Amino acid sequence: MSTGAPPDAVPAPPDSLDPRAHRSDDGAAERLRRATAVPVAFLASALAVACVPNAVGLVPDLVLIAAADERFGGWAGLGVLAGTAAAALALATMQRTGAGPALSLGAAAAVFGLTLGHQVGDAVQVRLAFLLLGLAVGGLLTGAAGMAFELTGRLRSAVLLVWVIPLVSGWPVVAWVALHDAAGDTAQFAVHPPAWLLLPIVVTVVAWSALSMLVEAPRARFGAGPFALTPWTALLAVFGVAALVSMVIGFGDDIDVAWLRPLVIAFCGALVVVLGALASAVQVVAARAGYLALLVVALCYPASIQTLVAVTDAGDVRVTGPALAVLAASAVVGVVAGWWRPMTACWLGLLGVAAAASGAWVIPDTPWPMVAAAAPLAAAAGAAAAAGVRLSTVSPLALRFAVLTVAGVVLLGVVLSVALGWALGGELAATTDDARAAGRVVLGLTVAASVLVSGYLATLVPRLPKRR
């Protein structure tokens, strides 16, 4: 049967990823569940992006946050650990429980985490905010992507496609809202949507999760094998150790600054190298290519695009809504293109990220020159991210591995971008010049990582199987 797929599309997933082979009779509840799955996946993914502790709001308010709790860095690491653990547990039990429990947990944690993280007043609020925001990100991201395990072919593809869109287009929007929503003299590291917007989203997500658990839809079979053990265990170990090291550094108050800077640089460098080397444990070529593409985008793109928006917005002319809309639209176009041509987009998209980051290195002071540099960056990152997810649909285990990668790296990326910018730049981004210097560090690292991985992926493309 013709699928209308492009000539370089990835192979069709096996029956174990397609519940059509073991569907139950369609009732009204089941039809409603499938009909609303795509918008719910989009809302859950967008809410997860909003729950990621915002570096744009975090860095300027570090003094206020430290005044509330001087060991906030350790609690940020604990939030990463909690979010990663929630994501891993949800994915490990997805075959039995489905996406419903993860979505419910994430939505409930989001309501309280966003409220606590918006206007921070004391140490207890800081600690609970980091913990709940981490749980929200882990639950919502894995729950939204996990919906694909209990849906049919085309609907499954649509769910994964809309899951990627906020992960690329949402970062400049969150940064812009944080910059235009000052909390006064109180610290904030989360953007709190208005109640009329947040509550309907949460109710919709929770209602769908309850419906999913009530219907007990057929789910994909994960099976067993080497892929289920080695890469999954190694990735969990890397995330766990990274979060624990972040906690040790954050909770420790007796480390001299002269030692702390090289320690942070060594830790960040070792973590990136280990995450990259982990690709060698992924034996399926398509899954390996998807993992590397997602790793680079999730690690480098959010900090890069948010820094561009923040520095430009601090200039003489603030970033406007139309400029922001162009960035979001560019990301959507890139996602669609990457989903349609995954084999080409996985390496060409990263090459475009490197080129756009090089062009954006000056970080303009006015909006439209910034958009001219940031829009190609958003489009290229969207193409690479969508290609990574599409390539990871070769099996349920590969997709589960990719989702855990995104959830863990997105959470770790906030900690790494703030810490590494301070360690290499010498100062926190208290002024526009400091922010520009830190942004150039991030953009330079983005160029290096994108070029290296793009070159490697270009060598993998000939080994990727074609659709028959």
C-alpha positions as CSV (number, residue, x, y, z in Angstrom):
1,M,0.0,0.0,0.0
2,S,1.4,3.4,-0.9
3,T,2.1,5.7,2.0
4,G,3.0,8.8,0.2
5,A,6.3,8.9,2.0
6,P,9.4,10.6,0.5
7,P,12.1,8.4,-1.0
8,D,14.4,9.0,1.9
9,A,11.9,8.3,4.6
10,V,12.8,5.9,7.4
11,P,11.4,2.3,7.3
12,A,7.9,1.8,8.4
13,P,7.8,0.8,12.1
14,P,7.2,-2.8,13.0
15,D,3.8,-4.0,14.2
16,S,4.9,-3.8,17.8
17,L,4.7,0.0,17.4
18,D,1.4,0.0,15.6
19,P,-1.6,-0.8,17.8
20,R,-3.7,-1.5,14.7
21,A,-2.6,-5.2,15.0
22,H,-4.3,-5.5,18.4
23,R,-7.1,-2.8,18.6
24,S,-10.2,-3.3,20.5
25,D,-13.7,-2.4,19.3
26,D,-14.2,1.3,18.8
27,G,-16.6,2.9,21.3
28,A,-17.6,6.5,21.8
29,A,-14.9,7.0,24.5
30,E,-12.2,5.5,22.2
31,R,-13.2,7.6,19.3
32,L,-13.1,10.7,21.5
33,R,-9.7,9.7,22.8
34,R,-8.2,9.4,19.4
35,A,-9.9,12.5,18.0
36,T,-8.5,14.7,20.8
37,A,-5.0,13.1,21.0
38,V,-3.2,15.5,18.7
39,P,-4.2,18.8,20.4
40,V,-3.7,17.3,23.8
41,A,-0.2,16.2,22.9
42,F,0.6,19.7,21.6
43,L,-0.8,21.3,24.8
44,A,1.1,18.9,27.1
45,S,4.4,19.5,25.2
46,A,3.9,23.3,25.3
47,L,3.1,23.2,29.0
48,A,6.3,21.2,29.6
49,V,8.4,23.8,27.8
50,A,6.8,26.5,30.0
51,C,7.7,24.5,33.1
52,V,11.4,24.3,32.3
53,P,13.2,26.7,34.7
54,N,13.8,29.7,32.5
55,A,17.5,30.8,32.3
56,V,16.4,34.3,31.0
57,G,14.5,34.8,34.2
58,L,16.9,32.9,36.4
59,V,20.2,34.6,35.7
60,P,19.2,38.3,36.4
61,D,17.5,37.2,39.6
62,L,20.3,35.0,41.0
63,V,21.1,37.4,43.8
64,L,17.4,37.5,44.9
65,I,17.2,33.7,44.6
66,A,20.4,33.3,46.6
67,A,19.0,35.6,49.2
68,A,16.0,33.3,49.6
69,D,18.2,30.1,49.5
70,E,21.9,30.2,49.0
71,R,22.0,26.6,48.1
72,F,19.5,26.9,45.3
73,G,21.9,25.3,42.9
74,G,21.7,22.0,44.7
75,W,17.9,22.1,44.6
76,A,18.1,22.8,40.9
77,G,20.1,19.6,40.6
78,L,17.5,17.8,42.7
79,G,14.8,19.0,40.3
80,V,16.8,17.6,37.4
81,L,17.1,14.3,39.2
82,A,13.4,14.2,40.0
83,G,12.3,15.1,36.5
84,T,14.6,12.5,34.9
85,A,13.5,9.8,37.4
86,A,9.8,10.6,36.6
87,A,10.5,10.4,32.9
88,A,12.3,7.1,33.2
89,L,9.6,5.6,35.4
90,A,6.9,6.7,33.1
91,L,8.6,5.3,30.0
92,A,9.5,2.0,31.8
93,T,5.9,1.4,32.7
94,M,4.4,2.8,29.6
95,Q,3.5,-0.6,28.2
96,R,1.4,-1.4,31.3
97,T,0.0,2.0,32.3
98,G,0.0,4.1,29.1
99,A,0.4,7.8,29.0
100,G,-2.3,8.7,31.4
101,P,-0.5,8.6,34.8
102,A,2.5,10.6,33.5
103,L,0.3,13.3,32.0
104,S,-1.7,13.6,35.2
105,L,1.4,13.8,37.4
106,G,3.0,16.4,35.1
107,A,-0.2,18.6,34.9
108,A,-0.7,18.6,38.6
109,A,3.0,19.4,39.3
110,A,2.9,22.2,36.7
111,V,0.1,24.0,38.4
112,F,2.0,24.3,41.7
113,G,5.5,24.5,40.2
114,L,4.6,27.5,38.0
115,T,3.0,29.3,40.8
116,L,5.8,28.8,43.2
117,G,8.5,29.6,40.7
118,H,7.0,32.8,39.5
119,Q,7.4,35.0,42.6
120,V,9.9,33.4,45.0
121,G,9.8,34.5,48.6
122,D,11.6,32.0,50.8
123,A,13.8,28.9,50.8
124,V,10.9,26.5,51.0
125,Q,9.3,28.0,47.9
126,V,12.6,27.8,46.0
127,R,13.0,24.1,46.9
128,L,9.5,23.1,46.1
129,A,9.5,25.1,42.8
130,F,12.6,23.3,41.4
131,L,11.3,19.9,42.5
132,L,7.8,20.4,41.1
133,L,8.9,21.9,37.9
134,G,11.3,19.0,37.3
135,L,8.5,16.5,37.9
136,A,6.2,18.5,35.6
137,V,8.7,18.5,32.7
138,G,9.4,14.8,33.1
139,G,5.8,13.8,33.3
140,L,4.4,16.0,30.6
141,L,7.1,15.3,28.0
142,T,7.1,11.6,28.4
143,G,3.3,11.4,28.7
144,A,2.7,13.4,25.5
145,A,5.2,11.4,23.6
146,G,3.9,8.2,25.2
147,M,0.6,8.8,23.6
148,A,2.2,7.5,20.4
149,F,2.4,4.0,21.9
150,E,-1.3,3.6,22.0
151,L,-2.4,5.2,18.7
152,T,-2.5,4.1,15.1
153,G,0.0,4.9,12.3
154,R,-1.0,8.3,10.9
155,L,-2.4,9.5,14.2
156,R,0.8,8.4,16.0
157,S,2.9,10.4,13.5
158,A,0.7,13.5,14.0
159,V,1.1,13.2,17.8
160,L,4.9,13.0,17.6
161,L,5.0,15.8,15.1
162,V,3.1,18.2,17.3
163,W,5.1,17.0,20.3
164,V,8.3,18.4,18.6
165,I,6.8,21.8,17.6
166,P,6.8,23.4,21.1
167,L,10.2,21.9,21.8
168,V,11.6,24.2,19.1
169,S,9.2,27.1,18.7
170,G,8.5,27.5,22.4
171,W,11.9,28.7,23.7
172,P,11.9,32.2,22.1
173,V,8.2,32.6,23.2
174,V,9.0,31.7,26.9
175,A,12.1,34.0,26.9
176,W,10.0,36.9,25.5
177,V,7.2,36.4,28.0
178,A,9.7,36.3,30.9
179,L,11.4,39.5,29.7
180,H,8.0,41.3,29.4
181,D,6.6,39.9,32.7
182,A,8.8,41.3,35.4
183,A,7.9,40.2,38.9
184,G,9.1,43.4,40.6
185,D,11.4,43.0,43.5
186,T,10.8,39.3,43.8
187,A,12.8,36.6,42.0
188,Q,11.3,34.4,39.3
189,F,12.6,31.5,37.3
190,A,9.3,30.3,35.8
191,V,6.7,32.0,33.5
192,H,3.2,31.7,35.0
193,P,0.5,31.8,32.3
194,P,-2.7,33.6,33.2
195,A,-5.2,31.5,35.0
196,W,-7.7,31.7,32.1
197,L,-5.1,30.0,29.9
198,L,-3.4,27.6,32.3
199,L,-6.4,26.0,33.9
200,P,-8.2,25.0,30.7
201,I,-4.9,23.4,29.5
202,V,-4.4,21.5,32.7
203,V,-8.1,20.3,32.8
204,T,-7.9,19.2,29.2
205,V,-4.7,17.2,29.7
206,V,-6.0,15.6,32.9
207,A,-9.4,14.8,31.3
208,W,-7.6,13.1,28.4
209,S,-5.4,11.1,30.7
210,A,-8.4,9.9,32.7
211,L,-10.2,8.9,29.5
212,S,-7.1,7.0,28.4
213,M,-6.9,5.1,31.6
214,L,-10.7,4.4,31.5
215,V,-10.6,3.1,27.9
216,E,-7.5,1.0,28.4
217,A,-6.4,1.3,24.8
218,P,-4.1,-1.3,23.2
219,R,-0.5,-0.4,23.5
220,A,2.8,-1.1,21.7
221,R,4.8,-4.1,22.8
222,F,8.3,-3.2,23.8
223,G,9.9,-6.6,23.9
224,A,13.4,-7.3,25.2
225,G,16.9,-7.4,23.8
226,P,20.3,-5.7,24.1
227,F,18.9,-2.4,23.1
228,A,16.5,-2.5,26.1
229,L,19.4,-2.8,28.5
230,T,22.7,-1.2,27.5
231,P,21.8,2.3,26.1
232,W,18.8,2.7,28.4
233,T,20.8,1.9,31.5
234,A,23.8,3.9,30.4
235,L,21.7,7.0,29.7
236,L,20.0,6.7,33.1
237,A,23.3,6.4,34.8
238,V,24.7,9.5,33.0
239,F,21.7,11.6,33.9
240,G,21.7,10.4,37.5
241,V,25.4,11.0,38.0
242,A,25.2,14.4,36.4
243,A,22.3,15.4,38.6
244,L,24.1,14.2,41.7
245,V,27.3,16.1,40.8
246,S,25.2,19.2,40.3
247,M,23.7,18.7,43.7
248,V,27.1,18.2,45.3
249,I,28.4,21.4,43.8
250,G,25.2,23.4,44.5
251,F,24.9,22.3,48.1
252,G,28.6,22.7,48.8
253,D,29.3,26.2,50.2
254,D,33.0,25.8,51.0
255,I,34.4,25.4,47.5
256,D,36.8,28.2,46.5
257,V,35.9,30.1,43.4
258,A,39.4,29.5,42.0
259,W,38.6,25.8,42.0
260,L,35.0,26.0,41.2
261,R,35.4,27.5,37.7
262,P,37.7,24.7,36.4
263,L,35.5,22.2,38.2
264,V,32.4,23.4,36.4
265,I,34.2,23.5,33.0
266,A,35.6,20.0,33.5
267,F,32.2,18.6,34.6
268,C,30.3,20.1,31.7
269,G,32.9,19.0,29.2
270,A,33.0,15.5,30.5
271,L,29.2,15.3,30.5
272,V,29.0,16.3,26.9
273,V,31.7,13.9,25.8
274,V,30.0,11.0,27.7
275,L,26.6,11.8,26.2
276,G,28.1,11.9,22.7
277,A,30.1,8.7,23.2
278,L,26.9,7.0,24.4
279,A,25.8,6.9,20.8
280,S,28.2,4.0,20.2
281,A,26.0,1.8,22.5
282,V,23.0,2.3,20.1
283,Q,23.4,-0.5,17.6
284,V,20.4,0.5,15.3
285,V,21.8,3.1,12.8
286,A,18.6,5.1,12.5
287,A,18.2,5.3,16.3
288,R,21.8,6.4,16.7
289,A,21.4,9.2,14.1
290,G,18.1,10.3,15.8
291,Y,19.7,10.3,19.2
292,L,22.7,12.5,18.2
293,A,20.5,14.9,16.3
294,L,18.1,15.3,19.3
295,L,21.1,15.5,21.7
296,V,22.7,18.5,19.9
297,V,19.4,20.4,19.5
298,A,18.1,19.8,23.1
299,L,21.5,20.7,24.6
300,C,22.5,23.8,22.5
301,Y,19.4,25.3,20.9
302,P,17.3,26.6,23.9
303,A,20.2,28.6,25.4
304,S,21.2,30.0,22.0
305,I,17.8,31.2,20.9
306,Q,16.9,32.6,24.3
307,T,20.1,34.5,24.6
308,L,19.6,36.1,21.2
309,V,16.1,37.2,22.2
310,A,17.2,38.4,25.7
311,V,20.2,40.5,24.5
312,T,18.3,42.1,21.6
313,D,15.3,42.9,23.8
314,A,17.6,44.8,26.2
315,G,18.6,47.1,23.4
316,D,17.1,50.4,22.3
317,V,14.2,48.7,20.5
318,R,12.4,45.8,22.3
319,V,11.5,42.6,20.4
320,T,8.0,42.8,19.2
321,G,5.2,40.2,18.7
322,P,5.6,40.1,14.9
323,A,9.3,39.3,15.2
324,L,8.6,36.6,17.7
325,A,5.9,35.2,15.4
326,V,8.5,34.9,12.6
327,L,10.8,32.9,14.8
328,A,8.0,30.5,15.9
329,A,6.8,30.1,12.3
330,S,10.3,29.4,11.1
331,A,10.6,26.7,13.7
332,V,7.4,25.1,12.6
333,V,8.4,25.1,8.9
334,G,11.7,23.5,9.9
335,V,9.9,20.8,11.9
336,V,7.6,19.9,9.0
337,A,10.6,19.8,6.6
338,G,12.6,17.6,8.9
339,W,9.7,15.2,9.4
340,W,9.3,14.9,5.7
341,R,13.0,14.3,4.8
342,P,14.5,12.9,8.0
343,M,17.6,11.3,6.4
344,T,18.7,14.5,4.8
345,A,17.5,16.8,7.6
346,C,19.3,15.0,10.4
347,W,22.7,16.1,9.2
348,L,21.8,19.1,7.0
349,G,19.7,20.6,9.7
350,L,22.7,20.5,12.1
351,L,24.9,22.0,9.5
352,G,22.3,24.8,9.2
353,V,22.4,25.3,12.9
354,A,26.1,25.8,12.8
355,A,25.9,28.3,9.9
356,A,23.1,30.2,11.6
357,A,24.8,30.3,15.0
358,S,28.0,31.6,13.3
359,G,26.0,34.4,11.6
360,A,24.3,35.2,14.9
361,W,27.5,35.4,16.9
362,V,27.5,39.2,16.8
363,I,24.1,39.2,18.6
364,P,22.5,42.3,17.1
365,D,20.9,45.1,19.3
366,T,17.8,45.5,17.1
367,P,15.0,43.0,16.5
368,W,14.9,42.4,12.8
369,P,18.6,41.8,12.3
370,M,18.3,39.4,15.1
371,V,15.4,37.7,13.4
372,A,17.4,37.5,10.2
373,A,20.0,35.4,12.1
374,A,17.7,33.6,14.6
375,A,15.0,32.5,12.1
376,P,17.3,30.2,10.1
377,L,18.6,28.9,13.4
378,A,15.1,28.0,14.5
379,A,14.3,26.4,11.2
380,A,17.4,24.4,11.1
381,A,17.0,23.2,14.7
382,G,13.4,22.3,14.0
383,A,14.4,20.2,11.0
384,A,17.1,18.4,12.9
385,A,14.8,17.7,15.9
386,A,12.0,16.4,13.8
387,A,14.3,14.2,11.9
388,G,15.7,12.8,15.1
389,V,12.3,11.9,16.4
390,R,11.2,10.4,13.0
391,L,14.4,8.3,12.8
392,S,13.7,7.1,16.3
393,T,10.4,5.6,15.3
394,V,12.1,2.5,13.9
395,S,11.1,0.7,17.1
396,P,9.3,1.3,20.4
397,L,12.6,1.0,22.3
398,A,14.4,3.5,20.1
399,L,11.5,6.0,20.5
400,R,11.5,5.5,24.3
401,F,15.3,6.1,24.4
402,A,14.8,9.3,22.3
403,V,12.1,10.7,24.6
404,L,14.2,10.1,27.7
405,T,17.1,11.8,26.0
406,V,15.0,14.9,25.3
407,A,13.5,15.1,28.8
408,G,16.9,14.7,30.6
409,V,18.9,16.9,28.3
410,V,16.4,19.7,28.4
411,L,16.5,19.8,32.2
412,L,20.2,19.5,32.4
413,G,20.7,22.2,29.7
414,V,19.4,24.9,32.0
415,V,21.9,24.1,34.7
416,L,24.8,23.7,32.2
417,S,24.1,26.9,30.3
418,V,24.0,29.0,33.4
419,A,27.0,27.3,35.0
420,L,29.2,27.2,31.9
421,G,28.4,30.7,30.9
422,W,29.6,31.9,34.3
423,A,32.7,29.6,34.4
424,L,33.9,30.7,30.9
425,G,32.6,34.2,30.8
426,G,33.9,35.2,34.2
427,E,30.8,37.0,35.4
428,L,27.1,36.4,35.6
429,A,25.0,38.1,32.9
430,A,24.1,41.1,35.1
431,T,24.5,43.6,32.2
432,T,23.8,43.4,28.5
433,D,27.5,43.1,27.7
434,D,27.8,40.2,30.1
435,A,24.9,38.5,28.5
436,R,26.3,39.0,25.1
437,A,29.6,37.5,26.1
438,A,27.9,34.5,27.7
439,G,25.8,34.2,24.6
440,R,28.8,34.1,22.3
441,V,30.2,31.3,24.4
442,V,27.0,29.3,23.9
443,L,26.9,30.1,20.2
444,G,30.5,29.1,19.7
445,L,29.9,25.8,21.5
446,T,26.8,25.3,19.4
447,V,28.8,25.7,16.2
448,A,31.4,23.2,17.3
449,A,29.0,20.6,18.4
450,S,26.8,20.9,15.3
451,V,29.6,20.7,12.9
452,L,31.1,17.6,14.5
453,V,27.8,15.7,14.8
454,S,26.7,16.8,11.3
455,G,29.8,15.4,9.7
456,Y,29.4,12.1,11.6
457,L,25.7,11.8,10.6
458,A,26.5,12.5,7.0
459,T,28.6,9.3,7.1
460,L,25.7,7.3,8.6
461,V,23.1,8.4,6.0
462,P,24.3,5.8,3.3
463,R,23.8,3.1,5.9
464,L,20.2,4.0,6.7
465,P,17.7,1.6,5.1
466,K,15.2,2.9,2.6
467,R,11.4,2.4,2.7
468,R,10.3,-0.4,0.5
